[in-house]
Amino acid sequence: MSEQKKKQNPKTTVKPKATNTKPKPATSTGSQSVRGKVLSYQKTAAQFNLAAAKMVNSGVKDLQKGILAMQAGVRDMQSGIIEQRKKYAEDAAAFQSGVDKMLANIAGMRVAIAKQAQDNQAYIKHFLG
């Protein structure tokens, strides 16, 4: 064949057979695939969130128990303070009563000392004459 005929009759080129280039379905979870890694990260994140929720809930329960125990302790302390204050008030009243008795006795002693001084002066006057 001549060169001219070859140019007029171009050969059809055979296209390579198309390969199946569809992406793998979304259910493919191979650990090396991007989808698999995303699913693995999501699963890990869900586990972390669940663990965090459990920790928070148990922490809240422990915190509530601690608060109740602290409130009971505060009530006991307040009761103790109130009782101690009453005792101090009673003791202060008893102390004041003792002070009042002492002052009354001191006043009585002064009167007795003054009377004794007068009696002594009278005796000296009578003796010396």
C-alpha positions in Angstrom: 0.0 0.0 0.0 1.1 3.4 -0.7 1.6 6.1 1.7 -1.4 7.9 0.4 -3.8 5.1 1.1 -2.5 4.7 4.5 -3.3 8.3 5.2 -6.8 8.0 3.8 -7.6 4.8 5.6 -6.5 5.5 9.2 -6.5 2.4 11.3 -8.8 2.4 14.1 -7.0 2.3 17.3 -8.0 -0.2 19.8 -8.8 1.5 23.1 -7.8 -0.4 26.1 -10.6 -2.1 27.9 -12.0 0.1 30.6 -11.3 -1.2 34.0 -13.7 -0.9 36.9 -12.6 2.3 38.5 -15.6 2.8 40.8 -14.7 3.7 44.3 -15.2 1.0 46.9 -18.5 1.0 48.6 -18.9 3.0 51.8 -19.0 -0.2 53.8 -15.4 -1.0 53.1 -13.6 -0.6 56.4 -10.1 -1.7 55.7 -7.8 -0.3 58.3 -5.6 1.3 55.6 -8.4 2.9 53.6 -9.4 6.5 54.3 -12.9 5.5 55.1 -11.7 2.8 57.5 -9.5 5.3 59.3 -12.3 7.8 59.5 -14.6 5.1 60.9 -11.9 4.0 63.4 -11.4 7.6 64.6 -15.2 8.0 64.9 -15.4 4.8 66.9 -12.6 5.9 69.2 -14.2 9.3 69.6 -17.5 7.7 70.6 -15.7 5.5 73.1 -13.9 8.5 74.6 -17.2 10.4 74.8 -18.9 7.5 76.5 -16.0 7.1 79.0 -16.1 10.9 79.6 -19.8 10.8 80.3 -19.3 7.9 82.7 -16.6 9.8 84.5 -18.6 12.9 84.7 -21.7 11.0 86.0 -19.7 9.1 88.5 -17.9 12.3 89.5 -21.2 14.1 89.9 -22.5 11.2 92.1 -19.3 11.3 94.1 -19.6 15.1 94.3 -23.2 14.9 95.4 -22.2 12.3 98.1 -19.4 14.6 99.2 -21.8 17.6 99.3 -24.3 15.7 101.4 -21.6 14.6 103.8 -20.2 18.1 104.0 -23.7 19.5 104.7 -24.2 16.9 107.5 -20.8 17.9 108.9 -21.7 21.6 108.7 -25.0 20.9 110.5 -23.2 19.0 113.2 -20.7 21.8 113.6 -23.4 24.5 113.7 -25.2 22.4 116.4 -22.0 22.1 118.3 -21.4 25.8 118.0 -24.9 26.6 119.3 -24.5 24.2 122.2 -21.1 25.7 123.0 -22.5 29.2 122.9 -25.3 28.2 125.3 -22.8 26.6 127.6 -20.6 29.7 127.5 -23.6 31.9 128.2 -24.5 29.7 131.2 -20.9 29.8 132.4 -20.7 33.5 132.0 -23.9 33.9 134.0 -22.6 31.7 136.7 -19.3 33.6 136.7 -21.1 36.9 136.9 -23.2 35.6 139.8 -19.9 34.7 141.6 -18.5 38.1 140.9 -21.7 39.7 142.3 -21.4 37.6 145.5 -17.7 38.6 145.8 -18.6 42.2 145.5 -21.3 41.9 148.1 -18.9 40.1 150.4 -16.3 42.8 149.8 -18.9 45.5 150.6 -19.8 43.6 153.8 -16.1 43.3 154.7 -15.7 47.1 154.2 -18.6 47.8 156.5 -17.2 45.3 159.1 -13.7 46.9 158.8 -15.2 50.4 159.2 -17.2 49.2 162.2 -14.1 47.5 163.7 -12.1 50.7 163.2 -14.8 52.7 165.0 -14.9 50.2 167.8 -11.1 50.4 168.1 -11.1 54.2 168.2 -13.8 54.1 170.9 -11.8 51.6 172.9 -8.6 53.7 172.6 -10.5 56.8 173.7 -12.0 55.0 176.6 -8.6 53.4 177.6 -6.5 56.6 177.3 -9.2 58.7 178.5 
